[in-house]
């Protein structure tokens, strides 16, 4: 049985959260160099360093959020959990127009 596509799913993730998960896993679990992992998963080394820093802080604070997989797009707005509350507009003073 040819499992090339299955292996490719894990080794070459295309969705944002999956890519982050695999990159962090390679760094923390496999102990690979940050520069090597960044190159494999298409990150700048500094960006992956920040991602690892934030992940460590989430673990320390016991505030680890699950890695979410979007369905077909990397658009965060399609995930209601990740939507930001709307920004409230300031009401204009009725006397400001004069």
N, C-alpha and C positions, 0 to 999 in steps of 0.2 A: 504494500500500500504506500502510495506517495504522500507523505506528510509535509512536503515542502511549504505549502500554503499555511499550514498550522504553525510551523517553525517561524515562518516569516511574520506571522501575526505578533509573536512575542519579541522577535529580534528587530523588527522594523515597524514599530507602532506608528500609526498616523494620527490618531486622535490625541488631543492635548493631555488629558488626564492619564491616559494609558502610557503616553510617552514619558510623563513625569514619574509615574509609578515605576516603570522599567528603568529609568535613569537612576532614580534614588535607590532602587533595589540593587542595581549593578554597583553603585558606590558603597552603600552600607553593608550589603550582604556578601557580595563577591569581593569587596575590598579593592576594587579597581581604582586606578588613578582618576582624579577629577577631570583632568584634561582629556584622557582617553574616552571617558564616558560622555563628556560634553561633545566631543567630535562625533561619536557614534550616533547620538540622538539629536544632533543638530542644534545644540545650545552653545552660546558663548560660555567660556569657562566661568566668567564672573556671574552670569545669570544662574548657572547651575550651583555655584557656591551660595548664592542668595537663597535658592530653592532648598538646598540642604540645611542652611541656617534656620530658615523658617520651619522646616520639618522637625529639626531637633527641638526647637522651642515649643512646638505643638505637642511633641511627645513629653517633654519635661512638664508642661502645664496640664497634661492629661486632657488636652483639647484637640486631639487628633480627629480631623474630619475624614470621612471615607473618600477614597478616590472614586469619582463619579465618571461614568462613561456617557457621553452624549450619544444621541441616536442620529448618526449621519452627518452632523456638523459639529464644529467646535464653538458654536454660538452660545455663549453663556446666557443670553437673554431667553433662550428657549427652556431653561431650567428654572422653575419657579423658586427653588430653594436659594439660588444664587442671585436672584434679582434684587436690586437695590430699591429701597423705598423711593417714591418720587420726591424730587426736590420741590420744596414748597416755595412758591413765588411770593415775593413781598407784595403786599397790597399797597397800591399807591394812595397817598394821602389825597383826599378830595380837594384840598387847598393847594396841592402841588402844581396843578394845571394852570393856575392863575398867573 
